[in-house]
Amino acid sequence: MEDPDAERFLAEPAKDTGSQRSPYQRDRARVLHSAGFRRLATKTQVHSAAWVASSGDPAGGGDAFLRTRLTHSLEVAQIAREMGHRLGCDPDVVDTAGLAHDLGHPPFGHNGEDALDAVAQPCGGFEGNAQTLRVLTRLEAKLPGAGLNLTRASLDATCKYPWFRRPGKRKFGAYADDAGVFGWLRAPAPPGDRRCLEAQVMDWADDVAYSVHDVEDGFHGGYIGLAGLHADPAERAALCADVAAAYSPESPADLAAVLSDLLADPVLAPLSGYDASHAAQIALKRFTSVLTGRFVAAAVTATRAAAGGGPLRRYAADLVVPREVRAQCALLKGIALRYVMRRRGVEPWYARQREILTELVGWLSDRAPDGLDPVFGPMWKAAPDDPARLRVVVDQVASLTDPAAVAWHRRLAGGRGDEPGR
């Protein structure tokens, strides 16, 4: 009898390549070679490629340092694979989850996600994680009706939020019209919202990667300086308030104590005078390496202490992350939020991004199906009602890269301006 974890939504004929690959190695290859994965190369991580191209913002004198969703996903996969291996997970399952976890993100990152969520309310809203499941199981061109047709274990490992949309909750992992495949992949899970261990490993790897690496990019771009945090208690308090509001259940006062220790840490202290010199870049790379290793090791050690030895897979254990380590990670995310994503001068471009995507959805809805890509036109024709047709248009817009969204908008607007601030 086939292992239910290795089962695929649609049965496939046996594939004998002579390499004796496991089902999960095949999953990893399918994601790595997918069109959606390639598109991540020009989708926003923190710095928008379209912003750099159109605004002249050099992010440190050129875009060589910039992370995209593609490089971020590769980094998440590497961290998740190492952490999963140390816990006894199948390394290819957590690797696949890391590679796939951002496939549903639209142009312009979380800002674009908010814009599409607003315009997609008639069809159930938009959420990047739910869109990831849709890409993997429906939109990618591998098997009709099944997308990449990954195994149950790999799909479950990508589900950071294994529930449908709920009142008052922004995050969710599946749209109502994807209930069939969602129910199938979650069938072996315990009742409730518990995530498999591999999904928890991927989620923590994601947190570690973007907390540490977004700060690294912020230093490279010249947006982050620690001198103000060292010198100004009010600025430290404001940062802790931001973190408590956005990333952490800790109080600002409790975060302040963790921040003081973090700023005094020997791996972070040398960055106070960061000047982009070779020596400074070495210190910055040491910061990313040491903190990544520290955050991973802390989770592995704490999980092993709670769950014991032996391979830990699927629902055999939950990942344990020590409180202080989680707070340190949240503070790093807050530093990137406050000094990079909310830096002065970017709001006009953020507003323009939202306008571009909102107008694209409206214009393409008016021009469908002829205005859609050949992939999405037949889907629009087959949709049974207006909400389903809107979902297809949103799928089309979400699939675009940042530069493609700008180019499509320019073309559909008849060449009228789309530069920041217009």
N, C-alpha and C positions, 0 to 999 in steps of 0.2 A: 504493500500500500504506500502511495506517495506521501512524503512528509507534507503536512498541510502548510507549513511555513514556506515550502518551496513551490507550492501550487501557484499557477497563473490563472488570471480571471478567464481567459480563453485558452483552451487546450491547444498546444502546438505539436506538430510532428517532431519526433526525435531528431536532434541535430548532431551529427557525428562529424566533427572537424578534426578528429585525431588528437586534439589537445586535452581532452578530458576536463574541460572547464566545469566548475561548479555552477549551479543556477545563479548564484549571487555574483560570481565573476562575470557572467553574461549580463546581469543587470547593470553592473558598473560600466561595462563596455557600451551598453545601449544608451545610458545617460551621457557618457563622455562623447559619443559620436552623434548626439542629437542636435537638431537645428536650434532648439531652445537653449541648449548649453552654449553654443557658439554665439548666440545673440547677447549673452551676458557680457561679452567683451566690450560692448558700448552701452551698457546700462549703468546708471549711477550707483555708486557705493556711498561715498560722502560728497566728493566733488563731481559735478556733472560734466561729462565730456562736452555736451552742447554749450554749457555755461563757459567753459574754458575757451571753446572755439569762437563764441560769439561776443564774449565780453572782454577778452584780452586778459582775464585773470590768470596769471601764469602758475599759480599754486607752487611757488618755489622756483620759478625760473624755467619751467617746462613741465610737460606732463609725464616725464619718465618715471616719477615716483608715484603717480596716482594709482590707487587701487580701483578696480572696477568690480562689478558683481562676479565676473569670471575669476579674477585672481582671488577675490575673497572666498569664493566657493572652493577653489583648489586648496586654499589654506585651511578652511573649515574641514574639508575632507581629510587632509593630512593629520590635523590635530585629533579628529574623531577616530581615525583609523588607529593611531597610536594608543589613545586612551581605551578604545574598545578592545584592542589586542591585550592590553594589560589586565582588563577585567574578564577576558575570556569570551567576549562577543565574537561573532564571525566578522573578521575585519572588512570583508567586502560589503557586508550589509551596512555597516556604519559609514564606510567610504562612499557607498552609493547615496546614502542619505545626505551626507555632506555635499556631494556634488550637485544633488538635485534640489536642495532645500529652498533655493531662491529662483527656481525656474519660472514661477508665477509672478515675479515682481515686474511691474509695468515700467514704462519710461519714467525717469525722474524720481526713482526711489519711493520713499514713504510719502513724499509730497504728491507724486502721481497716484499713489494708492488712495490717498484721501480724495483726490479729485474724481477718480473713477468710482469710488464708493458713493459719492454724492449723486452722480449722474445715473448710477446703476440701481438706485433704490427700487424702481418698479420691477426689477427682476431679482431682487434679493440682495443687492449691494455687491461690493467688491472687497476681497481680502486676499493678499498675496499668497498666504498659505493655502487657502481654499483653491486659488487659481493654480498653484503648483500641482495639487492633486488632479485638477482638470487637465492640465498640460500632460501629465504623466499617463493618465488613463483615458484620454479622449482626443486631445488636439495633436499630439505628436504623430507623425506619419510612419507607423510600423505595422500595426494590425488594425483593420477597421473595427471600430467599436471598443477598442481596448488601449489605444495609444501605444506606449512602449511595452505594455503587457508585462510589467515587472512582477516578481514574485510577491506573495502576500507579506513576507517578512520585510522586504525592502520598502514596499509601499507603507507599511505600518511604521517603519523607522523614519519616514519623512513627515509623519503627522505630529507636528509640534502642538497642535490644538485639536485633539480628536473629538470634536463636537460640531454641531451645526450652530448657526447664528442664534444668539440669545439676546433678549432685551438688556440694554445697558452694557453689553460686552462688545468691545471692538474686535477682538481676535476670535477667529474660528477657523476650522480646518476643512469644511466641506460645504458646498452649496446644496440646496434642497434637491435640485435636479441631478445631482451626482450621488443620491442616496443609495442607489443600487450597488455600485462598486465600493462605496464607503462601508456599507453594511457587510459586504463580502470580506473586505480586508480586516475588519474589526471583529469578525465572528469568533475567533478564539480568545479575544481579550476578556479579562474579567469584567463584570458589570461596572458601569460608571465610566469615568473619564481618564482612568489610569493610562499613562503612556508606557510603551515598552521601554526597556532599558536602553535599547539602541537609539530611540528617539530622544531620550533624556541625555544620552552622551552627545548626540549631534547638537542638541539645543545648547548644552554647556560649551561645546566646542565653538559654536556660533558666537555666543556671548564673549568667550575668551578672545576669539579672533578679532571681532570688530571693536571690542573695548581697547585692546592693546594696539591693534594696527591702525585704527582711526586716530588715536593719539599720535602714533608715529607719523602718519600722513600730515597731521596738524602741525607737528614740529617742522617737517620738511617744507610745508607751505608757509611757514612764518606766522601762523595764526595763534599758536600756543606759546605762552611764556609763563614760567612758574614764579617769576620774581614778584608779580602782583599778589599771587596767592600767599607767598611767604610773608609779605609785608602788610597785607591788609586783612584784618579779621572780618570786616564787613563783606569783603569779596569771598572769603572762605564760607561765611554763613550763607551768602547768596547761592554759591555753588551747591552747598549741601541741601538747601531748600529745593533747588532745581532737581537734584537727584532723588530726593524723597518724593517729589511730585511725579517724576517720570519713570524711575527705574527701581526703586527700592521701598520695601515696607518699613525700613528703619526710620526713626525720627531724625530730623536735622541735627539735633544735639548728639545723638549716637553716631551719626555719620561724621560729625566734626572730629570726634576722637579718632576714628579710623583714618580720616584724612590727615590729621597731624602725624600719625605714625607713617602713613604712606609717603608724605612729603619728606620725611626724615630718612626714609629707606635709602641705604647706600646705592641702590641701583637707579633711583630716581633723582636723588639730590644733585648728581653731576649735570643734569639737564637744565638746571636753573640758568646757566649761561650759554645755552645752545646757540652756536653761531654758524652752523652748516659746514664747518671745517671737517676735514677727514677725521680728526680726533673726535669731534662732536658726533659725527655720524657713527663712529665705532661705539661711543657711549650709548647712543640711541638704539643701535642694534642690540647691544647687550641688554638694555632695558626690555625690549620686546622678547628676546630669547629667554631671559631669566623669569620674567613674569608669566609668560606662556607656560614654561615648564613648571613653575610654582603652582599655578592655578590648576593645571592638569594633575600634578602629583597629589595635591591636597584632596581633590575629588576621588582619585583612585584609592588613596590611603583610607579616607573616611568611609568609602563604600565597602572596602574589604573588611574594615573593622566591624561594620554593621552586618555584613552578609557572609563573611567567612571566605574560605578559599574555594578553589575549583572554578570551572567555567561558569560565568554568569551571563545568561542570555534571555532575551524576550521578557517574560514576566517573573523571572526568578529573583529579581532584586530591583531596588530603586537606587538611583544615583544620589549620593549624599555629598553636598557641598558645604563646607564649614561656613558659619555665619560671617566671620570676618573676611574670608576670601570672597564671598559673594558681594559683600559691601565694598571691598576694594575694586572689584570688577565694575560695580555700578558707578562708583566715583569716576573711574576712567571713562566710562560712557558719558557721564555728565560733563567731564572736561571737553570731550569732543562736541557734545551738544551745545554747550555754552559758548565756546570760543571758535568753533568751526562752522557748525550748521546754523547757528544763530548770529554769526558775525555780521557786523555792520555792512549794509549795502547789498545783501543778497535777497532781501524780501521782494523787491520789484521783480527779480527773475523768478522767484518762487511763485509769485502771483501769476506771472506770464506762463509758467509751466502748467499751472492749473487751468488757465484759460485755454491754452493750446489743446489739452486733452479733452476738456469739456466741449469745445467747439468741434473737435474731430469726431467725437461720438455723435453730435447733432448732425453734422454735415454728412457723415457716412450713413447714418440712419436714413437721411433723405435720399441718398444716392444708391442705397442697397437695392438689389444685390450687385449691380454692375460696377459700383465703386469699390467693392471689396476685392481682396486678393482671390485668385482662383480656388484657394483652399477654403475660404470662408463663404464665398458666394453660394455654393450648393448647400452648405449648412443653413444659411439664412433662408433659402427656398424651402428647405425641409422642416423648418421650425414651425410648430403648430399654432403659435399665437404671438402677440406683440411683445410680451415679456421675454419669450424665448428668442425672438428676433433681436431684441435689444442685447440679450446676453451674447449673441454671436458677434454683434458689432463691438461690444466691450472686449470680447476675446481678441478680435482683430487689433484694436488699439493697444491692448495690453501686450500683444506680441511684438510691437514695434520697439526698436532701439531708440535711445535718446535722439541721435541725429536723424533717424528716419521719421520720428514724430514731428520734428521741426520741418523736415522737408515735405512731408505729406501735408502739413498745415499750410505751408507756403504755397504749395501747388493748388490745394483746394480753395485757398483764399484768393486765388488769381494773382499771386505775386505781391499782395499787400504785406506790409512789414510785420515781422515777428521778432524783432530784436528786443532784448530785455528793456523793460520800462515803458514800452509802447502800449 
